[in-house]
Amino acid sequence: MAVRKARSRGAAKTKRSARWSGRVTRESDALDLEPGAFRSKSPKRIAQSLKRSAERSKRRKAGPFQSAMSMLNFYINRGGRNLPAARRKVLARAKIELRRAFGRAPR
């Protein structure tokens, strides 16, 4: 009979949750993302990438703006406390740029 090693619950939970969020980013019906959409340091580039992805996507269920903003919010929320402050700032500015790109910026 084989002896099993005990795994900690935290390791299993982390592995499972990482798979879940990664799968959502890749396979979500919100939109088909361009590769490396969130890697840029420029908020404007992130917003433009999301806009292009949302407008081209055949899988989205909502409008392009809602789909793009939804994916950006998901990415920010998924990072949570683990996102460095500088990165969180860039992503927050990307939300503003995304609103501008779609003509929805506050006046």
N, C-alpha and C positions, 0 to 999 in steps of 0.2 A: 504494500500500500504506500502510495506517495505522500510525502509530508508537504503540506502547503505552508507558505510563508504568509504571515498575517500582514495585511496592508492597512495603513492608517486610513481612516475615513476621510480625512482632509485631502489626501492625495487623490483618492478616487473621485471626490466631489469636484476638485479643481480640474481634473482631466475631463470629466464629463461636461462641466460648464464651458470649458474652453472649446470643446468640440461643438457645443450647441451654438455659441455666439459666432464662431467662425463659419459654421454652416449657414447661419442666417445671413451673414454678410455675402457669402457666395451664392446662395440659392434663393434668397428672398424674392417674393413676387413684387416687392416694392419697386425694384429696378435692377437692371444688369449693370454692375459697376465696371468702370474702366480699371484695368490693373493699376495698383498703386495710387488710387484716387485720394487716399488720405495721407500719403507720405510727404507731400509737398510742404514746404515751410511757408508758402505764400497762401494767405486766406483766399485771395482772388483766384488762384489756380485751382484750389480745392473746389470753390464754388462753380467755376466754369466746367470743371470735370463732372461734377454732380449734375449740372444743368444739361450738358451734352448727354450724359448717361440716361437721365430721366426722359429727355425728348426722344432718344433713339430706342429706348427699351420697349419691347413688345409684351413684356410680362407684367408691367405695372397695372394695378387695378384702379388707382386714384389718378388725379391729374399730375402733370410733371412737377409742379412746385411742391405739392404735398408729398410726393414720393421722394424727392430729393431732400427735403427738410427732414422727413421721417428717418431716412437713412443716416443723415448727419447727426441727428439727435440720438439715434440708436448707438452710433459709434462713440459719441461723447459719454453716454450713460454706461456703455459697456466698459469703458476705460475706468470710470469712476474715480476713486481715490488714487488709483495707480497712475493716472495721467499727471505728468509734471505740470506745474502752474503755467509755464511758458507754452506748452502744447495746448493746454486748455484755453489759453488766451487766443492762440491762432485759430482754434476751432470755433470759438465764440465769434471771432471776427469773420470767419467764413460764413456763419449764419447771416450776418449783416450783408456780406457781399452776395450771398445767394438771394436774399430779398431784393437787392438792387438789380441783380441779373434778370430777375423775373418781373421787375417793375413794381415791386411791392414794398419798397423802402418807405418808412414813415417820412412825412414832410416836415 
